[in-house]
Amino acid sequence: MEVINSTATDSHVEDDNSSIIYNKAEEVKVFDETKAGVKGLVDSGISKIPRFFIHPPENLQKSCSSSLLKVPVIDFEGFDSCWRRREVVNEILNAAETWGFFQMVNHVIPVSVLDEMLVSVKRFHQQPQELKMEWYSRDSKRKVRYFCNGDLLVNKAPANWRDTIAFDFQDGKLDPNFYPQICREAISKYMKHVVTMSKILSELLSEALGLPSDYLSGMECMETESLVCHYYPVCPEPELTIGATKHTDPSFLTILLQDNVGGLQVLNQNLWIDVPPQPGALVVNIGDFLQLITNDKLRSVEHRVVVGGIEPRASVACFFYPSTANKFKPYGAVKELLSGNPPIYRETHISEYMAYFRSKGLDGSSNLPHFKLS
């Protein structure tokens, strides 16, 4: 998924006369206390972005426009019929092994539900600042919170150009009365459908792995959802920053809804490949925990979001994790998938994994190597 230039990684930066000219920690603190996010910066009319949003050139390498490398698009129409189901399962397996990503079209969620969800996200983020401030918080225990960069105060890497409102669904439950009124109805409808879609994907992924269709659901590894609604305002200097630093997701699985602006990119063969928006499509990507339990058979792949200077972007990511009852349950390689090979990763539970993920923030490095066996 945070500093200013290639040398400004400490709290202070000094000039040739050794006088202090920049205090990143203080500037970040002042920015955070406005509770206005990057949308507030844009609304204030800035022409230059704050230094702690500026990324080094290596973070900003260009994407590759290749006709040979395209993120798979899987048509789910008829997936519940016997003959078509096998085709869909094979396509999912190929995409999950080679890309870690795919787009799905003709799925079970009505396009009208997707469209209204995106409209409601923009509606929340574009409302007057004083109406959003009551939701602004860095308390991870709050079920609903609005913020700019969840790791803003701890990450030494540059900040990302985005604001977020996040919803924590413990075991799939969260009273709609906790939602902001401005997006309550849209979120209620969307979550009902996306949970249904996740159960379908759980079955198809189980079958793709050669396991019984209820295997992953039996592991209770996709019972809790975290919904994050991102907003990437128009940036006055898009060539200097990024919407989301390269990262992998710590979840089992992620279902993403993106608008028609574009910006999502996946790393494949050391090249950044665009994930072009498609009408009515949802993006699915494998998370770290699914790579861990499949012993690297399925891939959790680095991805990022670039920002533009023409129109704002919105996206909605739903991350699936084990139930709260299983937050300390050890997960390791599925024995049926080892085929005589040793496990690559040690067993771990989602609480330990997330603690490590949060301690380092979106610093551009992968989390999985930390859990590899010697």
Residue, then its C-alpha position, 0 to 999 in steps of 0.5 A: m500500500e511515508v516520506i518525501n524523497s529518496t533521502a528523507t526517511d528520518s524525522h528531520v532533513e538538514d540542508d548544507n548549513s545543518s539547519i533543520i528545514y523539514n520535520k516529517a513527523e511534525e508535518v504528518k501530525v499537523f496534516d492528520e489533525t486536520k482530519a481532512g485527508v488528501k481530499g482536503l488538500v485538493d479542496s484547499g487548492i494546493s498546486k504542490i503536494p506535501r513532501f511526505f507524499i513524494h515517492p522515490p523514482e523506483n516506486l514510480q516505474k511505468s507500466c507496460s502496455s503489452s498485448l501478450l500480458k493481460v490479466p485473465v477475464i473469466d465469464f461466470e455465466g452458466f458456472d452452475s451447470c456441470w459442463r461450464r463449471r469445470e471450464v470456470v474452475n480450470e480458468i480460475l486455477n490457471a489465473a490463480e497460479t500464473w497471475g494471482f488475479f482475475q476479473m470476473v464478469n456475468h457473476v451473481i451481483p447485479v450491475s446496478v448494485l455495483d454502480e450504486m456502491l461506487v456512487s455512494v463511496k464518492r458521495f461520502h468522500q465528496q461531502p463537506q469535510e465537517l460531515k466526514m470529520e466525525w468518522y475520522s479515527r485511527d482506532s482500529k477497534r472502531k467498527v467504522r472509521y475514516f482516515c488517510n493512510g492507515d499506517l500514516l503515523v508508523n510507516k517510514a515510507p512515503a504516504n499514499w495519495r488516498d482516503t479511506i472509509a473502512f468497515d469491520f464486519q466481525d463474522g460477517k455481521l455489522d449493524p447497518n446503524f453503524y454505517p454513515q447514512i449517506c452510504r447505508e443502503a448501498i453498503s447493505k445491498y452490496m455486502k449481502h451480494v458480495v458474501t454470496m459471491s465469496k461462498i461461490l468462489s470458496e467452492l470453486l477454488s476448493e475444486a480448482l485445488g482438487l479438494p471437496s467443494d466445501y473444503l475451504s468453507g470447512m476451514e472457516c477461513m473466509e468468515t470475517e470481512s473487512l470492507v475498505c472504500h478508497y477514494y483517490p482525488v485528482c492529484p496536482e503532481p501525479e508523477l510524484t506520488i502513488g495511490a497505493t504502494k506495491h503490496t500483497d494482501p494479507s487476507f485469504l481472498t480479496i474481491l475488488l470493485q473499481d470504477n471506470v477510471g483505472g489505475l490498478q496494476v499487477l506485477n507480472q514477469n517483473l512488469w507492471i500490467d494494467v487491470p483495465p476496468q470492465p463494465g460490471a466486472l469484479v477483480v479477484n486476487i489471491g491473498d497471502f494466507l491462501q498462498l501459505i496454505t496452498n504451499d505456493k500453488l496459488r499466488s498472492v501477487e504484488h499490485r499497486v494503484v497509480v493516480g491521475g490528474i484528470e478525475p478522481r478514482a473510487s474502489v471498494a475492496c472486501f478482504f476475507y479472513p478467518s472467523t473471530a473464533n479462529k483468530f488464534k487457530p494455526y493455519g499451515a499447508v494443506k496436507e492434501l496439497l503437499s504431494g511429498n513436498p515439505p511445507i514452505y511456511r510455518e503454521t501461523h494464525i491470522s492475529e500474528y500475521m496481521a500484527y506483523f503486517r501492521s507493524k511494517g505498514l505498506d513499505g513495498s516489501s512482502n510479508l510471506p518471507h517472514f513466515k518461511l521455514s528455514 
